[in-house]
């Protein structure tokens, strides 16, 4: 469990006895959220579980049958029954479609590489569900995310998880300071193996359930097929060209490509491997080149969420930045820009910087915030 901010309060940092502290747990039906609920119930908190029905499997993925969340909802309910706690299922399907799935499809049409999990946390979970938890007179909303909420001199801070391999802070960069005040992440200090052991110790019915690997509404990993179903005609063919504009081949839709991609381009016989360097959606053109052409050291951002109590100074601030969820933080300087944006100047060029992805800023283990990438370039380019 995350350490309390004050020795006089309970383990969630709330100045009440556990039995008088109502906690809503976002229960997805998986091991992590189930253990979160079980640990809080074991400590005597007034726990209430909520599971969100977010999408229809047939509508989103083109398959016939029941709602794709059906088994997960059933699993969450079984755990809640086992823990003898109230459990509610909320139909957020229209909110999820409008705020996440539609945005996902439109982002691909713009030649971007979206991260729907961030949008889901930003809108459906940490905005809508948090508001519902407040309506239920809860003192906190707890989730099974692997991230830590740590007390700082100016209030709660967002920190990476104790186990680096499980850290989910990149996906939570849009969490606001006000939201962080209400949120709790009981698993942030635990390794995943310990979470599994707790599930087995408590004999939870989902103890052996495998972790989810895919985006929830793209269960087979085929993003392009989902976009085609949501936006008929999205997979329009076009040209694959080199950096000088010479036509090297044809493609079946830019939605099949992302910046930095090497495999699946379909162009052979070149002196060195080709990578997707740029997407030009209006011209339906995929631009390819050598790996050396991918480097970018100036990154433009929008919708920046800044978590530090002190505003970002005009002279900039040194940060470490992750430009992809699996990337390694790179040194950079962050400068404010107009309309809630910012500009990153990297110390060394980074490859595969793609519009639609997030840039998340760190200072050691602390998350300072993040923003959405709108464009990138090489400062020393001719």
Secondary structure, DSSP 8 states (H G I E B T S, - for coil): ----SSTTS-TTS-SS-GGG-EEEEE--SSHHHHHHHHHHHHTT-EEEEEEEE---HHHHHS--SS-TTHHHHHHHHHHHHHHT-EEEEEE-HHHHIIIIIHHHHHHHHTT----HHHHHIIIIIIIIIHHHHHHTT-SEEE---SEEEEEETTEEEEEE-SSGGG--GGGGTT--HHHHHHEE-TTTTS-HHHHHHHHHHTT-TTTT-----S-TT-TTS-HHHHHHHHSTT----EEEE-TT--EEEEES-GGG--TT--TT----S-SS--EEEEEETTTTEEEEE-GGGG-EEEEEEEEEEE-SSS---TT-EEEEEESSTTS--EEEEEEE-STT-EEEEEEEEES---TTSEEEEEETTEEEEEEEEEEEE-TT--
